Amino acid sequence: MLIIRDICKSYAGPSGPVPVLKAVSLSLSAGRSLALTGDSGSGKSTLLHLAAALDQFDSGEITVGNVALADLDDDGRAGLRRSQVSLVFQQFNLIPALSVEQNISLHARLAGRADEAWIGVLTDRLGLTEFRMRYPEQLSGGQQQRVAIARALALRPKLLLADEPTGNLDEASSASVMELMLDLVRETEAALLLVTHSHDIAARLDQRAHLSGGQIIGCST
């Protein structure tokens, strides 16, 4: 579902290009999950953004399903995110003017793939049924993160990308949210690439890879 092969990425610095990723390679099958760990500045979020087609790499190859990202223009990359790739971030990124129900269905509606029955299942499984008509400001941090996860999965994406999705939650809420997310990923046969600093969270996933200095220095299953 996701193939990352020999990816290199640099950003412009005062004295010239600053390498961030150096020949990074990973692969992830449908229904499997991979935790990407590493120190701050190691390139984890950069790799996630490249896989989401939010940024472009200098060299190498990234394929989502049968789509090579290098072959896509701006419209193609936006279309990929709209139809096949969903993202969950630590900041939730909910729309304040929309209700919980509207936030959850937004991504799927924009793609023309809203499935009310599936949205109902997600709302129920994530414990959000009684909050459907509330607004984000009326929810706790854990509830907002559940809404963000439901919104991402409402699309039934082929690839789910998550950047420290439980970083703002306490330990108990984090464990509960992660368990639900992993269950739903397995049920939908999505591939999950998750960036985390937590070794406990990483241990819950099928595969683990560690980034250091822009390179993969350890990979396990």
CORHU-V187332 format. One record per residue. N is the residue number from 0. OMEGA is omega as a letter, one per 20 degrees, with the letter a starting at -180 (* if undefined). Layout:
N;OMEGA + N;OMEGA
This chain:
0;r + 1;r + 2;r + 3;a + 4;r + 5;a + 6;r + 7;r + 8;r + 9;r + 10;a + 11;r + 12;a + 13;a + 14;a + 15;a + 16;r + 17;a + 18;r + 19;r + 20;a + 21;r + 22;a + 23;r + 24;r + 25;r + 26;a + 27;a + 28;r + 29;r + 30;a + 31;a + 32;a + 33;r + 34;r + 35;a + 36;r + 37;r + 38;r + 39;a + 40;a + 41;r + 42;a + 43;a + 44;r + 45;r + 46;r + 47;r + 48;r + 49;r + 50;r + 51;a + 52;r + 53;r + 54;a + 55;a + 56;a + 57;r + 58;a + 59;a + 60;r + 61;r + 62;r + 63;a + 64;r + 65;a + 66;r + 67;a + 68;a + 69;a + 70;a + 71;r + 72;a + 73;r + 74;r + 75;r + 76;r + 77;r + 78;r + 79;r + 80;a + 81;a + 82;a + 83;a + 84;r + 85;a + 86;r + 87;a + 88;r + 89;a + 90;r + 91;r + 92;r + 93;r + 94;a + 95;a + 96;a + 97;r + 98;r + 99;a + 100;a + 101;r + 102;a + 103;a + 104;a + 105;a + 106;a + 107;r + 108;r + 109;r + 110;a + 111;a + 112;a + 113;r + 114;a + 115;r + 116;a + 117;r + 118;r + 119;r + 120;a + 121;a + 122;r + 123;a + 124;a + 125;r + 126;a + 127;a + 128;a + 129;a + 130;a + 131;a + 132;r + 133;r + 134;a + 135;a + 136;a + 137;a + 138;r + 139;r + 140;r + 141;r + 142;r + 143;r + 144;r + 145;r + 146;r + 147;r + 148;r + 149;r + 150;a + 151;a + 152;r + 153;r + 154;a + 155;a + 156;r + 157;a + 158;r + 159;r + 160;a + 161;a + 162;a + 163;a + 164;r + 165;a + 166;a + 167;a + 168;r + 169;a + 170;a + 171;r + 172;r + 173;a + 174;a + 175;a + 176;a + 177;a + 178;r + 179;a + 180;a + 181;r + 182;a + 183;r + 184;r + 185;a + 186;a + 187;a + 188;r + 189;r + 190;a + 191;r + 192;a + 193;r + 194;r + 195;r + 196;a + 197;r + 198;r + 199;r + 200;a + 201;a + 202;a + 203;a + 204;a + 205;a + 206;r + 207;r + 208;a + 209;r + 210;r + 211;a + 212;r + 213;a + 214;r + 215;a + 216;r + 217;r + 218;a + 219;r + 220;*
